[in-house]
């Protein structure tokens, strides 16, 4: 069930493993791989060109659970798989792999073609319940009242993120029906809400060369640090850097975390101080608030002036060394307190899901109900940005498809 990345891989590998079987993809929407088509801002970062141990290091929860399936379908295997389907690939910064066309639709269509060419059939419909008979999964019941018989069922319905693509928690309900434990769903790779009102003042401002740190205020530990792009919004912060940082904020409560923005990452503290001295001297007879237009984006000037606690009408020649030090510290670590995540429906990935202790790690088979398998985001496994989450979908889907097919006796 589910015609996304995991579901199409599962179906295609099942049909390829056993051409004698009839494999059906049950997809509630009218288009396959809808979420794949919008990933990576429409470019589709489909995997990360790294080793399995390096990959697992980027999976903060239950990474070891994936060792078997990642070894069976490695990131390099995935790259070969898509290239064999005619999708030319390229590796960019951070070992992130994209189609050369920069078109996510090319990846989505390749997945659909793979499943179709393997002999799979596609059916539109929504699974409302599993058919459980004599302690075994025997198929699914659809929302329109049909009963579909099957010797094996693979649940690949995604999590709760992007519900318009079909991911609205159906898989969790089916897993619960089968007696599986569910880890509460929460956002991962999410925009962040801040209590800093000035964020709304500068909404729409994008910083393309900013260094972001995420600090745990309880422990003082820096959980994340990276250079990249972020966006100010009416609620706080978004953009690639913020999404990456959010995956590290696992114990979210209001006030637990602070984002620290280095607005001048190319300058050392000494170089920044020299720059401030020069700018202040060049504008020595101007008000301080009117002398920062060459240093900061226009929208940021007023908030930075307020946070610096330097009177805006103070003449630049009267700015003291202590004032300058406070301003420099602010430019290198502009604090943005975090209130929480945006709603889970807006997250790129959902954390939580089916407890992996109840799933066989090499086959993706349920330990509770024979004939039932899980793959993709419905499982309690999520990773950082960089192509890792799609690779998890591919590897778990391929494993579930292969082993479900092999389990069927005819």
C-alpha positions as CSV (number, residue, x, y, z in Angstrom):
1,X,0.0,0.0,0.0
2,X,1.3,3.4,-1.0
3,X,2.7,4.5,-4.3
4,X,5.6,6.6,-3.0
5,X,9.3,5.9,-3.0
6,X,9.2,2.9,-0.7
7,X,6.0,1.5,-2.2
8,X,7.2,1.6,-5.8
9,X,10.5,0.1,-4.8
10,X,8.8,-2.7,-2.8
11,X,6.4,-3.5,-5.6
12,X,9.1,-3.5,-8.3
13,X,11.5,-5.6,-6.3
14,X,8.7,-8.0,-5.4
15,X,7.7,-8.5,-9.0
16,X,11.3,-8.7,-10.2
17,X,12.0,-11.4,-7.5
18,X,8.9,-13.4,-8.4
19,X,7.6,-12.8,-11.9
20,X,5.0,-15.5,-11.2
21,X,3.3,-13.3,-8.6
22,X,0.6,-10.7,-9.1
23,X,1.8,-7.5,-7.4
24,X,-0.6,-4.5,-7.0
25,X,0.2,-1.0,-5.8
26,X,-2.7,0.5,-4.0
27,X,-2.4,4.2,-4.0
28,X,-5.1,6.5,-2.6
29,X,-4.2,9.5,-4.9
30,X,-4.4,9.8,-8.6
31,X,-0.7,10.1,-9.2
32,X,2.2,8.0,-8.1
33,X,5.3,9.3,-6.2
34,X,3.8,12.7,-5.5
35,X,6.1,13.5,-2.6
36,X,9.2,12.5,-4.6
37,X,8.2,15.1,-7.2
38,X,8.5,17.9,-4.7
39,X,11.5,16.8,-2.7
40,X,14.6,19.0,-2.8
41,X,12.6,22.0,-4.0
42,X,11.8,19.9,-7.1
43,X,15.3,18.7,-7.7
44,X,15.2,15.5,-5.6
45,X,18.2,14.8,-3.5
46,X,17.8,11.0,-3.9
47,X,20.7,9.6,-1.9
48,X,24.0,10.4,-0.3
49,X,27.2,9.0,-1.9
50,X,28.7,7.7,1.3
51,X,29.6,4.4,3.1
52,X,27.0,2.5,5.2
53,X,28.7,3.4,8.5
54,X,28.8,7.1,7.4
55,X,25.2,6.9,6.5
56,X,24.1,5.4,9.8
57,X,25.9,8.2,11.6
58,X,23.4,10.6,10.0
59,X,20.4,8.6,11.4
60,X,19.9,9.9,15.0
61,X,17.2,7.4,15.9
62,X,17.5,3.6,15.3
63,X,20.3,3.9,12.8
64,X,21.6,0.4,13.6
65,X,18.3,-1.1,12.6
66,X,19.0,-0.1,9.0
67,X,22.4,-1.8,8.8
68,X,21.1,-4.9,7.1
69,X,18.9,-3.3,4.5
70,X,21.5,-0.6,3.7
71,X,24.1,-3.3,3.2
72,X,21.7,-5.1,0.8
73,X,21.0,-1.8,-1.2
74,X,23.7,0.7,-0.5
75,X,23.7,4.3,-1.7
76,X,26.0,3.2,-4.5
77,X,23.6,0.4,-5.5
78,X,20.8,3.0,-5.6
79,X,22.9,5.3,-7.9
80,X,23.5,2.3,-10.2
81,X,19.8,1.4,-10.0
82,X,18.7,4.8,-11.2
83,X,21.4,5.2,-13.8
84,X,20.4,1.8,-15.3
85,X,16.9,3.3,-15.5
86,X,18.3,6.2,-17.6
87,X,18.6,8.8,-14.9
88,X,22.0,10.5,-15.1
89,X,23.2,11.5,-11.7
90,X,25.6,14.0,-10.2
91,X,27.2,14.4,-6.7
92,X,27.2,17.9,-5.2
93,X,28.4,19.4,-1.9
94,X,28.1,17.1,1.1
95,X,28.0,14.0,-1.2
96,X,24.4,14.8,-2.1
97,X,23.2,13.0,-5.2
98,X,20.8,14.7,-7.7
99,X,19.6,13.9,-11.2
100,X,21.7,15.9,-13.7
101,X,18.4,17.3,-15.0
102,X,17.6,18.8,-11.6
103,X,14.1,17.5,-12.2
104,X,12.5,15.4,-9.4
105,X,9.9,14.3,-11.9
106,X,12.6,12.3,-13.7
107,X,13.2,10.2,-10.6
108,X,9.5,9.8,-9.9
109,X,8.8,8.6,-13.4
110,X,11.8,6.2,-13.3
111,X,10.3,4.6,-10.2
112,X,6.9,4.2,-11.8
113,X,8.4,2.8,-14.9
114,X,10.5,0.3,-12.9
115,X,7.4,-1.0,-11.1
116,X,5.3,-1.1,-14.3
117,X,8.0,-2.8,-16.4
118,X,8.4,-5.4,-13.6
119,X,4.8,-6.4,-14.1
120,X,3.1,-4.5,-11.3
121,X,-0.5,-3.2,-11.7
122,X,-1.7,0.1,-10.2
123,X,-5.0,0.6,-8.4
124,X,-6.4,3.8,-6.9
125,X,-8.0,3.3,-3.5
126,X,-7.5,3.8,0.2
127,X,-6.9,1.0,2.6
128,X,-9.2,1.3,5.6
129,X,-8.2,-1.9,7.4
130,X,-6.1,-5.0,7.2
131,X,-7.7,-8.3,6.7
132,X,-6.4,-10.3,9.6
133,X,-7.4,-14.0,9.7
134,X,-6.1,-16.8,11.9
135,X,-3.3,-14.6,13.1
136,X,-2.1,-13.7,9.6
137,X,-2.5,-10.7,7.3
138,X,-4.6,-11.9,4.3
139,X,-5.1,-8.6,2.5
140,X,-6.8,-5.2,3.0
141,X,-10.2,-3.7,3.0
142,X,-10.7,-0.5,1.1
143,X,-12.6,2.6,2.0
144,X,-15.2,1.9,-0.6
145,X,-16.0,-1.5,0.9
146,X,-13.9,-3.9,-1.3
147,X,-11.9,-6.7,0.2
148,X,-8.6,-7.3,-1.6
149,X,-7.0,-10.7,-0.9
150,X,-3.2,-11.0,-0.7
151,X,-0.6,-13.4,0.6
152,X,1.5,-10.5,1.8
153,X,0.8,-6.8,2.5
154,X,3.5,-4.1,2.6
155,X,2.5,-0.9,4.3
156,X,4.4,2.0,2.7
157,X,2.0,4.9,3.4
158,X,4.4,7.4,4.8
159,X,4.1,9.5,8.0
160,X,2.1,12.7,8.6
161,X,4.1,15.2,6.7
162,X,2.6,16.7,3.5
163,X,-0.9,15.3,3.9
164,X,-1.8,16.6,0.4
165,X,0.5,14.0,-1.0
166,X,-1.4,11.2,0.8
167,X,0.7,11.0,4.0
168,X,-1.9,11.4,6.7
169,X,-1.2,8.6,9.1
170,X,-3.1,5.7,7.5
171,X,-0.2,3.4,8.1
172,X,-0.1,4.2,11.8
173,X,-3.8,3.1,12.1
174,X,-3.2,-0.1,10.2
175,X,-0.1,-0.9,12.3
176,X,-2.1,-0.3,15.5
177,X,-4.8,-2.6,14.2
178,X,-2.2,-5.3,13.9
179,X,-1.1,-4.8,17.5
180,X,2.1,-2.8,16.8
181,X,3.5,-0.2,19.2
182,X,3.5,3.3,17.8
183,X,6.2,5.9,18.7
184,X,4.4,9.3,18.8
185,X,4.8,11.2,15.6
186,X,6.6,14.4,15.7
187,X,8.1,16.8,13.1
188,X,11.6,16.3,11.7
189,X,13.3,18.5,9.1
190,X,10.9,21.3,10.1
191,X,10.8,25.0,10.1
192,X,11.2,26.5,13.6
193,X,8.9,28.9,15.6
194,X,10.7,31.6,17.6
195,X,9.5,34.0,20.3
196,X,11.8,36.7,18.8
197,X,9.2,39.2,17.5
198,X,11.8,40.8,15.3
199,X,11.8,37.7,13.0
200,X,8.4,38.9,11.7
201,X,9.9,42.3,11.0
202,X,12.4,40.8,8.6
203,X,10.2,38.1,7.1
204,X,11.1,37.3,3.6
205,X,14.8,38.0,4.1
206,X,17.0,35.2,2.9
207,X,20.6,34.9,4.1
208,X,22.6,32.8,1.6
209,X,25.9,32.8,3.5
210,X,25.2,32.4,7.2
211,X,26.6,30.0,9.8
212,X,24.1,28.6,12.1
213,X,24.7,26.9,15.5
214,X,22.0,25.2,17.5
215,X,22.6,25.3,21.2
216,X,21.0,23.1,23.9
217,X,20.5,25.7,26.7
218,X,20.1,22.9,29.3
219,X,23.5,21.4,28.6
220,X,25.3,24.2,26.9
221,X,26.2,21.8,24.0
222,X,26.3,22.9,20.4
223,X,24.2,20.2,18.6
224,X,24.6,21.5,15.1
225,X,26.8,23.9,13.2
226,X,26.8,24.5,9.4
227,X,27.2,27.2,6.8
228,X,24.3,27.7,4.3
229,X,21.0,29.4,3.6
230,X,18.1,30.3,5.8
231,X,14.9,32.4,5.6
232,X,13.2,34.6,8.1
233,X,9.4,34.1,8.3
234,X,6.5,35.6,10.2
235,X,6.8,32.7,12.7
236,X,10.6,32.4,13.0
237,X,13.0,30.7,10.7
238,X,13.0,28.3,7.7
239,X,15.3,27.3,4.9
240,X,17.8,24.5,4.4
241,X,20.0,25.3,7.4
242,X,17.1,25.5,9.7
243,X,15.6,22.2,8.5
244,X,18.9,20.5,9.0
245,X,19.3,21.9,12.5
246,X,15.7,20.9,13.5
247,X,16.5,17.2,13.2
248,X,19.0,17.6,16.1
249,X,16.5,19.2,18.4
250,X,15.1,15.9,19.7
251,X,13.8,17.0,23.1
252,X,11.8,20.0,22.0
253,X,10.2,22.2,24.7
254,X,9.9,25.9,24.6
255,X,13.2,27.6,25.6
256,X,15.3,24.5,25.4
257,X,17.2,25.5,22.3
258,X,18.6,28.7,20.8
259,X,19.8,29.2,17.3
260,X,22.9,31.4,17.0
261,X,23.5,33.1,13.6
262,X,26.9,34.2,12.4
263,X,26.0,37.0,10.0
264,X,29.7,37.5,9.0
265,X,31.1,34.0,8.8
266,X,33.9,35.1,6.5
267,X,35.4,37.4,9.1
268,X,37.4,36.5,12.2
269,X,36.5,38.5,15.3
270,X,39.6,40.5,14.8
271,X,38.8,41.2,11.1
272,X,35.2,42.1,12.1
273,X,36.4,44.6,14.7
274,X,38.7,46.2,12.1
275,X,35.7,46.4,9.7
276,X,33.5,48.0,12.4
277,X,36.3,50.6,13.2
278,X,36.6,51.5,9.6
279,X,32.8,51.8,9.0
280,X,32.3,53.9,12.2
281,X,35.2,56.2,11.2
282,X,33.9,56.7,7.7
283,X,30.5,57.6,9.2
284,X,31.8,59.3,12.3
285,X,29.3,62.2,12.2
286,X,26.3,60.1,11.3
287,X,23.8,58.5,13.8
288,X,24.8,54.9,14.6
289,X,21.5,53.6,13.2
290,X,22.2,55.1,9.8
291,X,25.8,53.8,9.5
292,X,25.1,50.0,9.1
293,X,23.8,49.9,5.5
294,X,27.0,48.5,4.1
295,X,27.3,45.9,6.9
296,X,23.8,44.4,7.1
297,X,20.8,43.8,4.9
298,X,18.4,46.8,5.3
299,X,15.7,44.8,7.1
300,X,18.1,43.6,9.7
301,X,19.5,47.0,10.7
302,X,16.7,48.0,13.1
303,X,16.6,44.7,15.0
304,X,20.4,44.6,15.3
305,X,20.5,48.2,16.6
306,X,17.9,47.4,19.3
307,X,19.6,44.2,20.3
308,X,23.0,45.9,20.5
309,X,21.6,48.3,23.1
310,X,23.5,51.1,21.4
311,X,21.3,54.3,21.3
312,X,20.3,54.6,17.6
313,X,21.0,58.4,17.6
314,X,24.5,58.1,19.1
315,X,27.0,59.6,16.8
316,X,29.4,57.0,15.4
317,X,32.5,58.8,16.8
318,X,30.9,58.3,20.2
319,X,30.5,54.6,19.9
320,X,32.8,53.1,22.6
321,X,35.0,50.1,22.5
322,X,32.6,48.3,24.8
323,X,29.7,49.2,22.4
324,X,31.7,47.9,19.5
325,X,32.5,44.6,21.2
326,X,28.9,44.1,22.0
327,X,27.9,44.7,18.4
328,X,30.6,42.4,17.1
329,X,29.5,39.6,19.4
330,X,25.9,40.1,18.2
331,X,26.9,39.9,14.5
332,X,28.8,36.6,15.2
333,X,26.1,35.0,17.4
334,X,22.8,36.6,16.8
335,X,20.4,34.7,19.2
336,X,17.1,33.4,18.0
337,X,15.2,31.5,20.8
338,X,13.3,28.5,19.7
339,X,9.7,28.0,20.8
340,X,9.0,24.8,18.9
341,X,8.5,23.1,15.5
342,X,5.9,24.1,12.9
343,X,3.0,21.7,12.6
344,X,4.0,18.1,11.7
345,X,1.9,18.4,8.5
346,X,4.4,21.0,7.3
347,X,7.5,19.0,8.1
348,X,9.7,17.4,5.4
349,X,9.9,14.1,7.3
350,X,7.9,12.6,10.2
351,X,9.8,11.2,13.1
352,X,8.2,8.4,15.1
353,X,6.0,5.6,13.8
354,X,6.0,1.8,13.9
355,X,8.4,0.7,16.7
356,X,11.4,-1.0,14.9
357,X,11.8,-3.5,17.8
358,X,8.7,-5.2,16.4
359,X,10.0,-5.4,12.8
360,X,12.7,-7.8,11.5
361,X,15.6,-5.6,10.4
362,X,16.7,-7.6,7.4
363,X,13.3,-8.4,5.9
364,X,11.0,-5.5,7.2
365,X,8.5,-8.2,8.2
366,X,6.3,-7.7,11.2
367,X,7.3,-9.8,14.2
368,X,3.6,-9.8,15.3
369,X,1.6,-10.7,12.2
370,X,2.9,-13.0,9.4
371,X,2.4,-11.7,6.0
372,X,2.7,-8.0,7.1
373,X,5.6,-5.8,6.2
374,X,6.6,-2.2,6.7
375,X,8.8,0.2,4.7
376,X,9.7,3.9,4.5
377,X,8.6,6.7,6.7
378,X,5.9,4.7,8.5
379,X,8.7,3.2,10.5
380,X,10.3,5.0,13.5
381,X,13.4,5.9,11.5
382,X,14.4,9.4,10.3
383,X,17.6,11.0,9.2
384,X,19.2,14.4,8.6
385,X,18.9,16.2,5.3
386,X,21.3,15.1,2.5
387,X,19.4,12.3,0.7
388,X,19.3,10.0,3.6
389,X,15.6,9.7,4.1
390,X,14.9,8.8,0.5
391,X,17.6,6.2,0.6
392,X,15.9,4.7,3.7
393,X,12.7,4.5,1.7
394,X,14.5,2.8,-1.2
395,X,16.4,0.3,1.0
396,X,13.6,-0.6,3.3
397,X,11.2,-0.9,0.3
398,X,13.5,-3.1,-1.7
399,X,14.0,-5.4,1.3
400,X,10.3,-5.6,2.1
401,X,9.5,-6.3,-1.6
402,X,12.1,-9.1,-2.0
403,X,11.3,-10.9,1.2
404,X,7.5,-10.6,0.9
405,X,7.7,-12.2,-2.5
406,X,10.0,-15.0,-1.3
407,X,7.6,-15.7,1.6
408,X,4.7,-16.5,-0.7
409,X,4.0,-20.2,-1.5
410,X,2.1,-21.0,-4.7
